[in-house]
């Protein structure tokens, strides 16, 4: 066990709160560790945990029980979490120790995408596939279809399949790969989830649902205050490359949708969060806008912490500060740091988080110009590979080799600069999604 205790800010006996950081990521250490706030942070590490997937050696139940003991021993006042493993552990601790935060059931309903669909106001058709029998739960197999695991992140093992042949190819990869990611979740669900009420929690299943096209994607992010009132933090746009691969070009905030449209999305997100039963928690809801309807993509029971740089650059505020204040039961402080934002298409500064994507496989050196990435000085390039790594594809949307941020008043200028940077990073542009901006 690796446990690090850190004292933050200049707390006093009257205002101090002891907050437990569950399964901290590098981003958590950088952002939480850099805040001068009146909270004492306790870092609950585990050497076997890997991010974003938990790792084959990670014992999620043991970690949860160890964290529970620590809450008692150290008088913890609240829990902090930024991803879809830590939030499940947080749900157990909130229920067991009466801490501020979301219940385990609400977090589970969001994290398990099949049961989340059961609690959403705007859904496509959906079903599950029993991997032991190959049978679909409610429907006969129908195509095209979209496949995804019920509780993994980063589009891992997600596929659009147009017919039986593509379906069999995708399921062969799922049969080979899913179990090594799913084991910690299954153990956790078996221990803490009511499997009489949610029997699919511990079964080997895949989600299958209606594939959607001709859409734009948007994300409503907010929080629920201690009185149960749903609040909005911001709305962001998901901007994709053209093509069937559904590869992300960038995330941008604030949204440029008309104000009335943003209000519609807020209403949908509010209904979903209410139906999931969230209390005193950050959350976000991703939504597809189609010509004739709006469809929820997914509900997440935590903040989109990866967008911290966007919020800092576009709104001059920090969502990490927001989650700390809410976990410390200080909703007034969350209100004080929320973005100065209204649902309209006007903005002074836009932030965009860009991605460099490849559909190729092989040594990272054949795809990434590492020297170029070091020379770029007008943005923060985060590389997801290093020399000696192998790039392997695990979803139909491609492999992210890098991420960076740009800010400004002119979105088109930002897009042009982003394409320059990606052209420099990617050695094999023919194996990456092609921008239509210059074709």
N, C-alpha and C positions, 0 to 999 in steps of 0.2 A: 504494500500500500504506500502510495505517495500522497502526503497531505501537506499543503503549505498554507500557513495563516498569514494574512496581510492586513495591516492596519491602514485604513484610508481616511484622509482628511483630518480634521481637528475636532473629533467628536467629544461630547461631554456626557456626563451621567444622565442628563435630562433629554438629550436629543439623539443619542447613539442608537443605532440599530445594527444588530449582527445579522448579516446576510450570507447565506451559503450559496456559492457558485457551483452548480452541478455540471460535471463533465465539461470543464471549460475548454474552449477552442483557442487557437492563437488569436483570433479576432477578439474574443472575450478578454484575454489577458491584456491585449493592447488597449482596448477601449475602456473596459471597466477599471483596469489598473491605472489609467491615465486621468481618471476623474477625481477632483478634489471635493469630495462630498462627505457629509457627516455619517458615514457608514463604515463599519468594520467588516471587511470581506474575508470570508473563509473559503479557500479554494479546495474543493473536493475532487482530487485527481484520481485517475486510475491508469496504471501503466499499460493495461491491456486494451484500453479503449482506443478506437480509431475513428476519425471523422472524415466523411459524413456518415459512413456505415459503421456499426459498432465494433466489428472485428470478431473473428471466430473464437478467440480466447477470452473475450469479455464476458464476465458473469454478471448479468444485469440484476439478478435477484440479490446476489451477495452485495453488490454495490448499493442497492437500494436499502438493504438492512443496515449496512455500515453507515450510510448517510443518516438513517433514522436514529441510530444510536448517537451519532454526533450531534444531531439536533437537540436531543435530551441533555447530553453532557455539557454542551457549550451554550445552552440557552438561546438557540437561533430564533430570530424574529421573522425571517422571511427567506424565500428561495429565489435564486436567479437562474434562468435557463434561456438558451437561444436557439435550440434545435430540437428535432423530433425524436431524440432519445432522452435528452435531459428533461423535456417537459413531461414525459410519462413518469419518470422518477419523482419529479416535483408533485405530480398529482397524488401519489401515494403519501408523500410527506405532508401535503396540505390537508388531506383527509385525516391522517393519523394524528397530527399534532395541532390541528386547528390553526393553520397559518394562513395569511392572506394569499389568495391565488385560486386557480381553477381546480375543480374536482378532477379526480382520476377519470371518472366516466366521461366528462366533457372533453378531456384531452384525448382519451381513447377514441371517442366518436369522431374527432377530427383526424387523428392519425391513421385510423383504419378506414381506408377510402371506401370500402363497400358499405360499412355502417354509416359513414358520413353521408353517403348518397341518400340513405334512408332518412336523414334529418336535414335535407336541403330543400329549399322552396322552388328551385329551378334546376332540373336535372335532365340529362339525356337518358335514353334507355340504357340499362346496365344490368349486369349479371356477374356471376362468379364461375370459375372453372375449378372443379375438384381435380387436383393434380394426381391423386391416387387412382381415380377411375377415368379421368379424361372427360367426364360428363360436365355439361353446363347445368347450373342450378335450377333455372326456371325456364329457359328458352332452348330451342334447338339452335345449333350453331348457325350464325348468319354473318355474311360478309358484305362490304368491308367492315372491319372491327378494329378497335383500339385496345391493346393489351397493356396492363401495367400491374406491378405487384401492389398488394393492398397497403403496405406500410414502409416503402423505401423512398429515398429522396434522390434528387439530382437526375431525374429521368432515367434512372438505372433500370434496365430490362423493360423498357417501354417500346412498343412497336405498333405501327400502323400496318395492318395486313389486309390485302385486297381479296384473298381467296384461300382455299384449303392448302395449297402448296406453301405459300408464305407463312401461313398459320403454323404448319408443321415445322418449318425451319425455325421460326421464332420460339415455339414451345420446346424444341430440342435444346436451345440455349438456356431457356428458363429451367428446364429439368436439370441441366448441368450446373447452373450457377446459383439459383435462388436459395437453396438450403444453406449455403455457407454464410449468407447474409441474414437469413431469417431466424436462425436458432436462438440468439439472445432474446429476440422479441417473443418467440413462442414460450420460452421458459418464463418470461415476465408475465405474459398474459395468463399462463396456466396458474401462476401463483396469486395474481391480484385481480383478475377480471372474472366476472360472473359468466362462466361459459355456458350455463343453462340459458341465460338471456342472450349471450353473444357466442353461439357455438362455433362460428367460423374463425374465432380469434386464434385457436390453436390448430386449425386445419391447414394443410398445404393447399392454398388456393391462389389463383390469379384473378384480378379484376378484368372484365371485358365490358366495353361500353361503346356506345354510338360514336363513330369518328365524325368529327365536325370540320367543315371547311367554310371558306368565305366568311371568316370571322376576324375581328380584332380582339385582342386580349388586354385586360386591365386588372389592376389590383387595388382593392380598398383595404387600407390598414387602419387599425384603431385599437381601442382598449375598452374594457368594461370597468366602471368605477365601483367603489364599495357599495353604492346604493343600487347597483344593477343597471345603471344608465349606460347605453352604448355610445361611445365617443369616437370621432373620426380623427385620425392623425394626418393622412394624406391619401391621394389617389395617384397611382403611377400607371404608365402605359408600357405594355410589352410589345416591342417592335421586332418583327421577324423578317428574315430574308424571304424572298419569293421562292416557291418550290414546294414539293411535297414533303421535304425532310423536316419541316417545322424547326429549323435552326434559328436560335435567337440572335438577332443583331444587337439589340441593346434594350435596357430598361431605362425609362426616362420619367422624371418627376419635376414639376407637377404635371398632371394630365392636361392635355390640350383639348379634351372633349368639351362640347357645349355644357354650360352649367346645368341645364335641365337633364341632360343625359347622365351627368355625374350624380345628380340627386337620385335618379333611378337606380344606379348601381349601389348607392349608399343604402337605399331601402332594401334591396335584395340582400346585401351583406348583413344588415341589421337583423333581418328575418332569420338568416342562417345562424348567426351567432346566438340569437335567442333560442332557436330550436335545438342547438347543441348544448345549451345550458351553461354557457361560460359565465364565470364570476371573477372579478378583479384580476383580469389578465389582458395582456396584449394579444392581438389576433390579426390575421389577414385573410381575405377572401378573394380568390382569383376568378374572374368572370369573362366568358366569351360573349361578345356582342355579335349576333347574327342578324341578317336583314329582317327576320320576322320574330325573333325572340332573343332573350338573354339566358345563358346557361352557365351555371357555376362550374368552374374547372376543379377547384378544391378549396377546402377550408383548412387553415392552419392555426393551431392553438399556441402561437408564439409570434414574436415580432419577426419581420424579415431583416435579421441583423446584418445581412450582407449589404443592405442598402444604407448602412450608417454613413458612408462617405457621400452618398447622394443627399441625404438629409442635412449633413453638415454644409455641403457646398451650395445647395439650392435654398435652404431655409435658415442656415446658420444656427442649427440646433442639433440635438443628439437624442436618438431614440434609446440609446443605452442609458442615458440619464432618466428618461421616462420610465423604463422598466425597473430601474433601481428604486425610484420614488414610489412606484406602485407596489413593489414587493415590500417596501418599508411602511406600507399603509399610509402614504402621504399623497393622496390624490390631488391636493391643492398644488403641490409641486409639479405633478405631471401637467396640470393645466398651465403652469407658469412656463414650461419649456416646450409646449406643443408648437408646431409650426404656425406662423402667421399666414394662414391660408384659407381661402374660400373656394367652393366648387365652381370655378369659372375658368375659361381657357386663357386668361391673361396671366402673365408672369413677368417678373423682373429678371430672374436668373433661372435657367433650366440646368438640371444635372442629368447626365446620361452615363450609364454603366455599359461599356462595350465589351464584346467577346471576340476573340480570334478562334475560329472553329476549323477543324479538319475532319474529313471523312476517311482519311488514309490510315494505314497501320504500318508500324515499323519503328526503327530507332528515332528517338526524339531529335537527334542532330540532323536527320534528313528532312525534318519538317519545320524546325524552329531556328531562327537566326538569333542565338543567345547574345552575340556581341551587339547586334542592333538594339535589342531590348535594353541593354545596359546604357546605350548612348542616348536614348530618348529622355529628354529632361523637362517636358511640359506636362507630364502625367505620371501616374503611379502604376507601372506595369507589374501585375502579379502573374508570375508564371506558374502553371500547374504541372509542369514537367521540368526536368533538369537533365543535363548531359548524362547519358547512360541509361535513361528510362526507355521503356518501350510503350509506344502509343497503341492501345487496343480499343476497338469500338465495342460499346455495350448498349447502345441505343440508336434508334434511327435518326436522332437529331444531331449526331456528330459528337466529337470530342473537343472539349474546351482546352486549348493550350495556354490561353492567357486572358486576363481581364484588366481593364483600365477605365479611368473616369475622365470626362471632360465637362466643362461648365461654360455657360455663356448665354447671350441674349439671342443668338442666331443659330437655330437648330441645324439648318443646312450647312453652315460653316463647320459645326461640330461633326456632322456626318462626313464631310470631306476630309477633315483632319483624321478622323477615325480610320477611314479607308487608307490613308497614307501610312498610318502606323501599322495597320494589319498587313499591308503589302510588304512592309519592311520585316515584320515578324515571320510571316509564313513563307517558307522556301518553296512550297508546292501549292501555289494558289489554284491550280487546276483541280486539286482535290479538296478545295474549300468551297463553301457557298459563294456564288458570284453576286456581287452587288449590281443591281440594275441601274444604279445612279450614273454609271459611266459606260453603259452598253447601248 
